[in-house]
Amino acid sequence: MIGGLFIYNHKGEVLISRVYRDDIGKGPFPNCFHKVGCTESYRMRNAVDAFRVNVIHARQQVRSPVTNIARTSFFHVKRSNIWLAAVTKQNVNAAMVFEFLYKMCDVMTAYFGKISEENIKNNFVLIYELLDEILDFGYPQNSETGALKTFITQTGIKSQSKEEQSQITSQVTGQIGWRREGIKYRRNELFLDVLESVNLLMSPQGQVLSAHVSGRVVMKSYLSGMPECKFGMNDKIVIDKQGKGGATEEQSIAIDDCTFHQCVRLSKFDAERSISFIPPDGECELMRYRTTKDIILPFRVIPLVREVGRTKLEVKVVIKSNFKPSLLAQKIEVRIPTPLNTSGVQVICMKGKAKYKASENAIVWKIKRMAGMKESQISAEIELLPTNDKKKWARPPISMNFEVPFAPSGLKVRYLKVFEPKLNYSDHDVIKWVRYIGRSGIYETRC
Amino acid sequence: MTDSKYFTTTKKGEIFELKAELNSDKKEKKKEAVKKVIASMTVGKDVSALFPDVVNCMQTDNLELKKLVYLYLMNYAKSQPDMAIMAVNTFVKDCEDANPLIRALAVRTMGCIRVDKITEYLCEPLRKCLKDEDPYVRKTAAVCVAKLHDINAQLVEDQGFLDTLKDLISDSNPMVVANAVAALSEIAESHPNSNLLDLNPQSINKLLTALNECTEWGQIFILDCLANYTPRDDRESQSICERVTPRLSHANSAVVLSAVKVLMKFMEMLPKDLDYYSTLLKKLAPPLVTLLSAEPELQYVALRNINLIVQKRPEILKHEMKVFFVKYNDPIYVKLEKLDIMIRLASQANIAQVLAELKEYATEVDVDFVRKAVRAIGRCAIKVEQSAERCVSTLLDLIQTKVNYVVQEAIVVIKDIFRKYPNKYESVIATLCENLDSLDEPEARAAMIWIVGEYAERIDNADELLESFLEGFHDESTQVQLQLLTAIVKLFLKKPTETQELVQQVLSLATQDSDNPDLRDRGYIYWRLLSTDPVAAKEVVLAEKPLISEETDLIEPTLLEELICHIGTLASVYHKPPSAFVEGSRGVMHKRLPARTGSGESTESPDVGAAGGSAPEAAPSIIPSQGDLLGDLLNLDMAPPTTSGPPPPSTGMQMGGMDLLGGGLDSLMGDESEPLGGDIGGSPAMGAGFGAAPAVMPASLNAPVGGGLGDLFDLGGVGMPMGAYIPPKIVWLPAMKAKGLEISGTFARRAGVIQMELILTNKAMSVMTDFAIQFNRNSFGLAPAGPLQVLTPLGPNQTIEVSLPLSTVGPVMKMDPLNNLQVAVKNNIDVFYFSCQYPISMLFVEDGKMERQVFLATWKDIPNDNESQFQIKDCHLNSDAASSKLQGSNIFTIAKRTVEGQDMLYMSIKLSNGIWVLAELRVQAGNPNYTISLKCRAPEVSQCVFQCYEAVLKN
């Protein structure tokens, strides 16, 4: 299991170091010189230094998130310029270690916001306390923020009554570790966001090389008690199973795969394909899904690049919006890469604003809003400096960003029912909001 | 709150100040001080001197302060064991606290203090906590057992904690179960043979129930533990699989991967014809694809695992090629792994797409990635034959880009394509040669040199090209040097006339001017090979190359099986067994996939036997490198070449294989490519050729190359064959004995057919008709191949010549003498019997020329007892004439050498029944008596063979 966890700043200085197992100190690590016979805690620093020397200060780009130095394995993730590294000497579950590191980041963010050197230094006592709680002898323990916040508060827990204490412990260890009992709201309300990112890779000729939607259903719930919820969507398998009885006009979608928050009863989903759960209080990501069939591609990019001699490029890009005219896409941005030896760019666009950004080696064309079934165009002349560089310009793809008010996968929420048998509110009393947002993921057209 | 200030105190005398603050009366100040201490500890300052002062702060109501002190204790207790004892009382007290959080905190911290004295005190509180009413305390205590075991395993066993831990597997709280499973699994790992976990259907059932209820981490512990279980039969296996599959929809990738591990393992036991089996296969693909939308680090772990899964069960992801297409902003480690999987999934169905992608990648920025993409194009060509042409043209396009590393990588892969599809794409060689100058990496240079050497005959200026490399021979890397040496030797063997100097130059560079033993040895071997036996050299150096395998980098099947059992873990990321990177006894236990069981009627499928599953079972053929060939050569009993100079000359000729190789064959002649004998007319140059050879011989000892050359040019000079020897006809059956029928005849071998030539004379008064002939069983199974063709009646005093083709497929019986044949001839008058003897040379077949090496080996192999020596007297032929004469009767000369004026001819004969006879004929100039030694596994034939020699040579 995890032998130790270190947090470094970008310079490789240690901000947090928590060692769970002695074995990780036993080098010998190359490039780390320490006095012979130094104390235990000092030997532990060998591992700390080994990571700094071999990974953070490494000359080349990081070639793997897992590094083995002197039979010691280092897993790292980076958040802005903070490095989190888990260290082990054993054959641990690698996927689990990374999942834990992400979770650790989530927990820290939930407690003190952005993960930055400043925030970590300001909260180091809290972080140690968290690390003590969510990782025991290197085994990840309950790391749901909702539960943790009930007893790791930085104010001491002396004040708690005996009842509260046992409530905490049963929640931390219990079957519903993500929700505490006795939550009360005057107004029972829930918000569902269907957030999709649509990914596309298109050939210059307009052929779809790959396209998929990865979607998330995010739920914000302010419900009293321990509400039993049931979520329904236009899943093809469910609709087909219900057969002719249901509304047939409803478009159903084929979901390639989906994963659920741990509150969802997976065995029930496996057997009946119904999604039932007791939600955590507040915000949670209920499910993630992926579809590849019948995706509505909101925009089509048609590039035309012509090399005029060795020192000039002509670029013309047309974008077409492909959705109901009544809907509006927002935050549209087209990024047209330019060669490194660009000396000047002249742009003409029909709509929006376009600028050549030398520092990003790209022409960025922004359009605030665009209705469906419209078309717009940009043309640019790129002057190039003559170079004797033999290497051809790699022509990175043209990428696009946008936001549309529908789900490109076609997913529709059919219902979300709430039952709370112990309290006197019914499904009808709950105010429910549903919103669909489709965003561009990696939406690229090669040119 | 600005705790960051604690990081900035770097004043001198800091420790002293801290000490004062720690002993302050004010609680706030104390807490501040402890925080400072912890901050110092974090950045690596030694604050162990403050131990007693910090421990004094332990007795506090403030939980935050308490936790800080505990943190300090965990860090320094081991360096101050005596002081640490001071803390014990507080711990023990805290273990009894009313607040379960404090009880758990105490037992958790105590387990982290690795001091023997403290662990003794830990036992009692731990025992209580394991049975605590609060699940939070129990789950903490469960892990504490593992901690204690790590410090003092004996103590844990003596105190009976293991049993308590086992009981916790049945706990009502799922998290307690999960932690107990984790602790037991870890303890069990260090006791490979203990039956600690004692997995049985009942306990498995409990685990599966807990699986539905515990946290994501707990699910991972339980799934990893389940993976170690081996179900009793396929039904149990299926029912576990059914209960594990819902986990594939979990948001936590580690849960998914651990579930995949369990399924991959238990699937082995399911009969393949089961519906459930194919359902399961289908269920596995989507979650694996979903893993690719996780964060990049997890994608990397997933891809490394998918790489294994694809090798084990290619069918799972065969339709999912697209998801492995590289995205522009994937981190490089994800890109490289995706590329690997793309190659594995490439097939005829998707090759067009894959190639289009690979071509894109080859224009990217990252050098490693581009190289790998180019290499992947080559792999595709080799894997999917239909795509080879497109791959080659893609590679040529890439070469045109003139991007240095792309060109080099392309040349390396084109070499492999040439190997795989010989005589198909060599037209591109010209393009490759254009880029010769830009190659600066050893591998590419070596590949190019290989191509030039291999196709020397097609490249007009091959010698110039290789010569240009030779100029900087000593600056090249070993790889290039070795390849250059081989290539020039190849060139020489192909175009001997123009390249003598070159080969001599490279041999001397390799043997005399190099310090590299590999190079020197290879140089000597070539040198010696060329000088002793250029024909053999040709066979060795230009040997047909084994096929190149389709798949590369396949993980060896047993390792693959083991790694499948470690899906999700570091082993699967490194693609190495745990023993390769884990110290001590942990994880060294090798895991294996379960075998398919034979229980139940449904398992009677034909596949049951193949427990290996559907993985590519045929081990891919391995391409031996040039080095291997040389290795084999060296295994012959060859006198090791000395480094001081050319190999020592061997003298004289003794019997024995080693000598045969060492010196006996110095002046071997002939060449496979020009078959000796046949109907070719004699070559007038032949005599001269032979005359020259002995003269060159002595020189060859000092200048092996020159000597070798002399021999090479004498190729195929032997000839002047005559037809096979046919003995004169003799009377086999006198008329007196056969009522007037006289039969005389002989045997001949014409165009590979044995014929009995008969003259039938009717000396009687009446007409003879209805002739027929039959043979008695004989030594070599001779039998008439057709009826005796006497169509017209044979009148008195008439004579008829009949030729009867014989076959050698008749019944066999050993006769005495061996070549005796009993014949019965029937006509309208009677049946007559006679016996005759055929020359055994009738049975010598045309393909009796033995390979030289085989000859050597066979000669060595046949025991000396089987050797017989004969003298042939009064024969006035020289050795060459003898040789060609013998050749007419299918006695083939394989080699000739001259020692002290005596010519030695080595010959081979093959009988129609497959018996080989090896002969050594010694001809002394001016002495009419020849000596012949015959060696044969069936020594009985020797006498007959000798008679043939005599007959052939004297007529």
Interface residues (C-beta under 8 A of the other chain):
Chain A: M1 E13 V14 L15 I16 S17 V19 Y20 R21 D22 D23 T39 E40 S41 Y42 R45 V48 Q61 V62 R63 S64 P65 V66 N68 R71 S73 F75 H76 V77 T88 K89 Q90 N91 V92 N93 A94 A95 M96 F98 E99 F100 L101 Y102 E118 K121 N122 N123 F124 V125 Y128 E129 D132 D136 F137 Y139 P140 Q141 N142 S143 E144 F151 Q154 T155 G156 I157 K158 Q160 K162 Q165 S166 I168 T169 S170 V172 T173 G174 Q175 G177 L201 S203 L209 S210 H212 S214 D256 D257 C258 T259 F260 H261 Q262 R265 L266 S267 F269 D270 E285 M287 R288 R290 K390 K391 K392 A394 R395 P396 P397 S399 I442 E444 R446
Chain B: M1 T2 D3 S4 Y6 F7 K35 I38 A39 M41 T42 V43 G44 D46 S48 D61 N62 L63 E64 K67 L68 Y70 L71 N75 Y76 K78 S79 A98 N99 P100 L101 A104 L105 R108 G111 C112 R114 D134 P135 Y136 V137 K139 T140 V143 C144 A146 K147 D150 N173 P174 M175 V176 N179 A182 E186 N212 E213 C214 T215 E216 W217 I220 F221 D224 R243 T245 P246 R247 S249 H250 A251 N252 S253 A254 V256 L257 S258 P286 P287 V289 T290 S293 E295 P296 E297 L298 Y300 V301 A302 K322 V323 F325 K327 Y328 N329 P331 I332 Y333 Q353 A356 E357 E360 T363 E364 V365 T401 K402 V403 N404 H566 G568 T569 L570 A571 S572 V573 Y574 P578 F581 V582 E583 R586 G587
